[in-house]
């Protein structure tokens, strides 16, 4: 069994998966671990729709067709302005790492387009977990914050069991498609989705490890005596 440090330090986003199915019992085990995540006043606002097989194939097809047709995205969370400054620099850095690993040249529009389509297809993972919260909580930032916490716990719990994941909002860009084929009721707000499966170690992008800023850059310590 991996230690907590092994999981957190070893986990990386997986964008290439083996086609092998993931047992339902294992997914339930992972979800049970993830749901130990803290939430505001123990409200536990999250819900999970776990999709595989033909319904997931229909979602992939619908996402791809609508995006290729130029249908505007219909994510159910606020995107805000495009990243700038250091945040944009980090975005570019990880893109360069991924494109370098996948041998995608800057001028190779076909390969770059294919990479984008992989995101719409949820990276061809055998499982997609759609994270939603109760619509009655819409308008507060607390429920999405709690869903972010449980999603982090989910990808770590999966990694501890040998499964790979990538948090992938491209997979829910066309929310009507996801609602229809995953049967998500109107009383739920779609927050994000997680592509899950067995990592394909031969897929070059799976070897990419993103750089993290140091604690000295992220944290301020107030009132401590050295």
C-alpha positions in Angstrom: 0.0 0.0 0.0 1.3 3.4 -0.9 1.9 6.0 1.9 0.1 9.3 1.8 3.4 11.0 0.8 3.9 8.5 -2.0 0.4 9.2 -3.4 0.6 13.0 -3.2 4.2 13.3 -4.5 3.8 10.6 -7.1 0.4 11.4 -8.5 0.2 13.0 -12.0 -2.5 13.7 -14.5 -3.1 10.8 -16.8 -4.2 11.5 -20.4 -3.6 8.1 -22.0 -5.5 5.0 -20.7 -5.6 1.3 -21.4 -9.0 0.1 -22.7 -9.4 -2.3 -19.8 -12.6 -1.8 -17.8 -12.5 -0.6 -14.2 -14.5 -2.8 -11.8 -17.4 -1.0 -10.2 -16.5 -2.3 -6.8 -13.1 -0.6 -7.1 -14.7 2.7 -8.1 -17.0 2.5 -5.1 -14.0 1.9 -2.9 -12.3 5.0 -4.3 -15.4 7.1 -3.9 -15.8 6.0 -0.3 -12.3 7.2 0.4 -12.8 10.5 -1.4 -16.0 11.3 0.5 -14.0 11.5 3.7 -13.1 14.9 2.3 -14.1 17.9 4.6 -17.0 20.1 3.6 -18.6 23.2 5.1 -20.6 22.3 8.2 -20.5 18.7 6.9 -23.0 19.5 4.2 -21.4 17.1 1.7 -23.0 18.8 -1.3 -21.3 16.5 -3.9 -22.9 13.8 -6.1 -21.2 11.5 -8.6 -22.5 10.1 -11.9 -20.1 7.3 -13.0 -20.4 6.7 -16.7 -18.8 4.0 -18.9 -19.6 1.9 -22.0 -22.1 3.1 -24.6 -23.5 6.1 -22.7 -19.9 7.4 -22.4 -19.3 6.8 -26.1 -22.5 8.9 -26.9 -21.2 11.7 -24.7 -17.8 11.7 -26.5 -19.6 11.8 -29.9 -21.9 14.6 -28.9 -19.2 16.7 -27.3 -17.0 16.3 -30.4 -19.8 16.9 -33.0 -21.1 20.1 -31.2 -17.6 21.5 -30.7 -16.6 20.9 -34.3 -19.9 22.5 -35.4 -18.9 25.6 -33.4 -21.6 25.3 -30.8 -20.6 27.6 -27.9 -19.6 25.9 -24.7 -22.3 25.5 -22.0 -20.2 24.8 -18.9 -22.3 25.5 -15.7 -19.6 27.4 -13.8 -18.1 30.9 -14.4 -14.9 30.8 -16.4 -13.9 34.4 -15.8 -11.2 36.2 -17.8 -8.4 34.5 -19.6 -5.3 33.9 -17.6 -2.6 36.5 -17.5 0.7 37.1 -15.9 2.3 34.3 -14.0 -0.8 32.2 -14.3 -0.7 32.4 -18.1 3.1 31.5 -17.9 2.3 28.4 -16.0 -0.4 27.4 -18.4 2.0 27.8 -21.3 4.7 25.9 -19.5 2.6 22.8 -19.0 1.3 23.0 -22.6 4.9 23.1 -23.8 5.8 20.0 -21.7 2.8 18.1 -23.0 3.3 19.0 -26.6 7.0 18.2 -26.3 6.2 14.8 -24.9 3.7 14.1 -27.7 6.0 15.5 -30.4 3.4 18.2 -31.4 5.2 21.0 -33.2 3.9 24.6 -32.8 3.1 24.8 -36.5 1.5 21.3 -36.7 -2.2 22.4 -36.6 -3.5 18.9 -37.3 -1.8 17.3 -34.2 -2.7 20.3 -32.0 -6.4 20.0 -33.1 -6.3 16.2 -32.5 -5.0 16.9 -28.9 -7.9 19.3 -28.3 -10.4 16.6 -29.5 -8.9 14.1 -27.1 -10.0 16.4 -24.3 -13.6 16.6 -25.7 -13.5 12.7 -25.8 -12.4 12.7 -22.1 -9.0 11.3 -23.3 -10.7 8.1 -24.3 -10.8 6.9 -20.7 -13.0 3.9 -19.9 -14.7 5.8 -17.1 -15.9 9.3 -16.6 -17.1 10.6 -13.2 -19.3 13.7 -13.4 -19.2 15.7 -10.2 -22.4 17.7 -9.5 -24.0 19.5 -6.5 -27.5 20.2 -5.5 -29.0 23.2 -7.5 -30.6 24.5 -4.3 -27.0 25.5 -3.3 -26.4 27.5 -6.5 -25.1 31.0 -6.0 -22.8 30.2 -3.1 -19.1 29.7 -3.7 -19.0 27.1 -0.8 -20.5 24.2 -2.6 -18.1 24.4 -5.6 -15.2 24.8 -3.2 -16.3 21.6 -1.4 -16.6 19.8 -4.8 -13.1 20.9 -5.6 -11.9 19.3 -2.3 -13.7 16.0 -2.9 -12.4 15.9 -6.5 -8.8 16.3 -5.2 -9.5 13.5 -2.8 -10.9 11.4 -5.6 -7.9 11.6 -7.9 -5.6 10.9 -5.0 -7.6 7.9 -3.8 -7.7 6.5 -7.3 -3.9 6.9 -7.6 -3.5 5.0 -4.3 -5.3 2.1 -6.0 -3.3 2.1 -9.2 -5.8 4.1 -11.2 -5.0 7.3 -13.2 -7.2 10.3 -13.5 -7.3 13.8 -15.1 -9.7 16.5 -14.0 -11.2 17.5 -17.3 -13.7 20.3 -17.8 -13.5 19.9 -21.5 -15.5 16.7 -21.0 -18.5 18.7 -19.7 -18.2 21.7 -22.1 -21.5 20.6 -23.7 -23.6 20.1 -20.6 -26.8 19.2 -22.5 -25.0 16.3 -24.0 -23.8 15.1 -20.6 -27.2 15.6 -19.0 -29.0 13.6 -21.7 -26.7 10.6 -21.9 -25.7 10.4 -18.3 -29.2 11.0 -17.1 -28.3 13.9 -14.8 -31.4 15.5 -13.3 -32.2 19.2 -13.5 -31.8 19.6 -9.8 -28.1 19.1 -10.1 -25.4 21.6 -11.2 -22.5 20.1 -13.2 -19.2 21.2 -11.7 -16.6 19.1 -13.5 -15.7 15.6 -14.6 -12.8 13.2 -14.0 -11.5 10.8 -16.6 -10.4 7.6 -14.9 -8.8 4.3 -16.0 -5.6 2.2 -15.9 -2.7 4.4 -17.0 -1.1 3.5 -20.3 2.6 3.7 -19.5 3.5 3.8 -23.2 1.6 7.1 -23.7 4.2 9.9 -23.7 2.2 12.6 -22.0 1.7 10.4 -18.9 5.3 10.9 -18.0 4.9 14.7 -17.7 5.3 16.0 -14.2 4.2 19.6 -13.7 6.4 22.0 -11.8 5.0 23.3 -8.5 5.9 26.6 -7.0 7.8 26.3 -3.7 6.3 26.9 -0.3 8.4 30.0 0.0 6.5 31.5 -2.9 3.0 30.4 -1.9 3.0 30.9 1.9 3.4 33.7 4.4 4.1 32.9 8.0 2.8 35.4 10.5 3.8 35.5 14.2 6.4 32.8 14.1 9.7 33.2 15.8 12.6 31.6 14.0 
